[in-house]
Each structure stands twice: as C-alpha cells, then as structure tokens.
Amino acid sequence: MLIFPAIDLYEGKAVRLLKGDYSQLTVYSDHPLEIAEAFQEAGARCLHTVDLEGARTGETPNLEVIRHIVRNTDLFTEVGGGIRSAQVIERYLDAGVGRVILGTAAVTDRRFLEEAAADYGEKVAVGVDIRDGSVAIKGWTESSGLDAFDFCRDLQQLGIRTIICTDISRDGAMRGTNLELYRKLKDMLDMQIIASGGVSDLNDVRKLKEMDLYGAIIGKAYYTGAIDLKEAIAI
C-alpha cells in the first residue's frame, strides 16, 4: 500500500479544512515545498495535493506552487480541485503532475468524464466523496443523489483505474477511518482504491494495509503529530 501524504493549497500556503469547511481553515505552512521535501525525506514516494481555490473557481491559481514541488522533488504527485476541462488537465500534466483527480465534474458532466477517461487513461482518477451512502459534490455542499457504490461501478466500466474515496464525516475529524466502507469497495471493484479521510493513527494504517488497498492519504494526522510519516511508510 502506498502512503500519500497530503498538501491542501490555499493562497500558496499549506492548509487543512475540517470536513471541507472553508471557515474552519488552519494554515500549517507558508512554504509547501518544504513540507513536500520533508515528506520525501521521510521516505514518501507519492504526494496528494488539492488546490482549494481551484475547487471554487475551476482555474489553477496554485499551479506554480505545484510545478515547483514537482520540479524539486521526486514525488509522484496527484492533484485535484476544480478540474472541469481538458485545458486544465493539460496544464497540470504539462507541469509534470502524474495524475489528475476529477471531482464534481465527473458527476455533473458525463461527456467530460468519458472524454477524459478515453484521452488520458490512467492519468485520470476520480474523487468519490461519500455522505450517507450518496456521492457529494460542489465542495461537499450538495448531494448528487447518486448511490456511491453504483457510481464506482460505473467508473470502472468507463475505464477509470483509480478512485480516491472519502467518507466526509471522517475527514479531518481524527475519528478513525471507515474500514467497512473500504472493505466493501475492495470486494466489489477491480480498481486502485485510495482511502481518504479519517486516517488518524498507525493502527488505521495497519488495518488498511491488511486489506491490500492501493493507497491511503494521510492529512491532518501528520500535521498534528498523531502519525509519524516514517513509521506509517515502514508499515
């Protein structure tokens, strides 16, 4: 299992939100590259980034920060946050990003989803954000009405290889990860599943590894010191 330490970007800074709420934003560093370098020094091979401003605007306001990280580390970097067009996908891939993550647009723009899957293959993943069994969209503010498991099956049929699955109720809350959810997805799908949201301690990491998941994102638990990244990667 791969560990994806996370950097959420807002105004060029590394921040974290609680349950996606912009009014509950904590700034952890004014220098995201330094954090990425620390991840690499701890043994990380991968990085999960989200442009929180891009999630609102559909643009790439933190592109240069991401480009700087890609150029100055050896981390395989995946990026999400408001990716709604082929032009934005191209912008990130041209900057050296290894994989882009579609969110709301994967739910609301079927044609874009199909074209992205066909044109970019494994370089496109989909973030599946789940609240009460349904897929949430628009920064977790709305329910799409789609059953999360049906949606994941549909993505697999379209050829999407990787999903980043978040239980919104656990994100940033340090309540532990939703093991039952990931076990069900693993049994149901032949996809690369990345667990996101609520990975709070090394025990969570061990249990996810036992499931043989493709990856797990570690966010707030790293920044608060609840998880030692080096130990998580060793596990």
N, C-alpha and C positions, 0 to 999 in steps of 0.2 A: 504493500500500500504506500502510495506517495503522500507526503505531507505538503500541503500548500499553505504556508504562512500568508497572511493577508495584509494588504495595504489598501485602505479606502482613502481616496484622494478628494480633497475639497480645498479650492483656492491654493493649490500647490502644496498643501500640508497633508500629513498622515493623520487621519481621524478615525473615530468609530461612532456609529449611531446605535442607539438602543431600539431594537425592533423596527429599524428603518425610519425612526422619527428624527427629522432634521432639527427639531427643537431640543433634542437630547443628544447633542454632538459634543464629543470630547476630542480635543486636539492632543495628539501624542508626540508629534514631532513636526518641526518646520523643515526637516530635511529627509524626505522619503528615501533618497538614495542611501543614506547612512543606515537606515533600517534594513533595506534590501541587502546591503553589504553584510550587515550583522547576521541576517538570515543565512546567507551563503557561508559565512564563517562557521555557523553552527552546523553546517552540513546539508542545508536545504538545496534541492536541485530545481525546485519549482516555486512559482510565485503567483498568487491570485490577487488581482487588482480590480478595483471598481472606481470609475470616475463618477462620483456622486453628483457633480454638477452636470455632467453629460447625461445622467439619468433623467434630469429635469428638462434639458434643452434639446437633446438629440445631437449635440455637437461634441467636440473633443477638446474642451478647454484645458485639460491636463495632459494633452498629448506629448508635449515636450518633456514633462516630468517622466512620463512612461518611457519615452525614447531614451532619455538619459540613463534610466535604470537598465534598460535592455543593452545599451552600448557599454555600460560599465560593470556589468555582472555577467555571469554565465547561466543565469536562471532562466529556465523555460517559463515564459510569462504569458498568462492568460488574462484577458481584460473584458470586463463587462461595464454596463452603464449607458443606457440610452442608444444602443446600436440599432438604427432603424433604416439604414440604407447601405447599398453596396459601396458607395463612396466612402462611408465611414469605415466599413470593413477593410477596404483597400488602404486607407490611411494608416490603420493600425498594423496591418500586415507589412506594409512598406517600412514601418518604423521598427520592424523586427519582432513584433509580437507573435508568439507561437500559435495562439488560439484566441478567437473572439467568442464572447458569450452573448447570445441573443436573449432578451427578456420579454418585456411586454409585446414587442413587435412579433415575436414568434407565435403569440396567441391571437393578436388582432390583425395581422397582415399575412394571410396564408400564402399569397403569391411570393412575397419576400422570403418567407421561411423556405418554401420549396426551391426557389432560385438559389438561395444561399447554400442550402444543403447540396444542390447539384453542382454549383460552381466552385465551392470551397472545401467540400468534403470534410475531412477530419479537423480542418482548421476552424470549424464552426461547432460550438457547443450551445446548449440551451439551458438557461437557468429556470428551474421549476420551483416556484415559491408556493408553499402549501399552507393554507389556513383552513382548518376544519374539513379537510379532505378535498377542497377545491383549489384551483390554481388562482393565486392572487396576482394582480397586475398594477401598473402605474404606481410604482414605489410602495406596493403592498396596501394601497389605499382602497382598492376595489377588488371585488371577486369577479372572476370571469364567468363563473357558473359552470366551468368545465371540471369534470371529475379528474383529479390529478393522475390517477393510475391509467385511465383511458387516454389521457393526453400523452403520457410517457410511451404507451404502446404505439400511438400514432407517430410519435417522433422516431421511434425505432423503425417503423415501416418506411418512413421517409429517408432513412439512411443516416440520421443523426447518430453519431457514435458516443458522444459524451453528454451527460446531464449533470448539472450542479443542483442538487436538491436541498432546499432549505425549509425546515419547519419554522415558520415565522415566530411562533410562540416561544421558541427556544433561543432565537438569535440575540446574542449579547446579554442574555439574562443569567448566564452561568448556572443553569439548572440541569445540565447534562444533555446529551444528545438523544434523539429519538431513535433508539435502536430498533424498535419494532417496525418503524417506517422503512428503514434501510434494509432490514432483513426481508421485508415483503417485496421491495423493489428488486433486490438481488435475486430472489427466487423467481420473479416474474419476467425479468428482462435480460437480454444479452447485450448489455451496454456497459460503458465505463461510467460508473456512478461515483460522484464526488459528494461526500457528506458535508453539509454546511449548516452551521447554526447550533450553538449549544455544546460544542466540544470543549469541556470545562476542565478536565484533568487527564492524567495519564491513563487512568482506568478506562475512560471513554476511548482513548486511542487504542488501547489493547483490545477492547471489545469490537471496535470497528475493523481492526486488523484481522481478528479471528473470523470475521465474515468474508474476508478476502475482497473487500471493496477496492476499487481502483485508487481512490484518494480521499483525503479528509482535509478540510480547511480549518486552520487554527487562527482565530482573530483575537477577540478580547482577552482570552485566557493567556495569550502570550504577553500582551501589553500590561496586564495586571500582575504578571509573575506567577499565575496559577499553574502554567505549564512551562517547563524548561524545554525549549525547542530542540536542543541537542538530544535530550532524553527521549522526546517524542519521536525523533527521526531514528534513534537507535532501536526503539521498539518496532 
